[in-house]
Amino acid sequence: MASVKRVILDVLKPHQPNALEFCQAIAKGGSDYRVELTVLEVDENTETVQVKVEGSAIDFEAIQSIINDMGGSLHSIDEVEVQSGADDG
């Protein structure tokens, strides 16, 4: 089975939770997630951020749910890296 190894997401989020709390919540969604966040734009109520998540088998639906639970909105998937498993033939 193919595993998602890396995704880069364009996300609109409120100022709170802050970037650190936002990344920590996403990182807790997996056993080995590495999360990086870059603020691209700030306005009065929101921030547009780029979120990079790396791991051995990323659960995209869980990440999307975490983003929504924190008041964020996924705008786009900007990059994806997927690796096939040994049993993919």
Buried (B, 14 or more C-beta within 10 A) or exposed (E): EEBBBBBBBBBBBBEEBEBEEBBEBBBEBBEEBEBEBEEEEEEEEBBBBBBBBBBEBBBBEEBBEBBEEBBBEBEEEEEEEEEEEEEEE
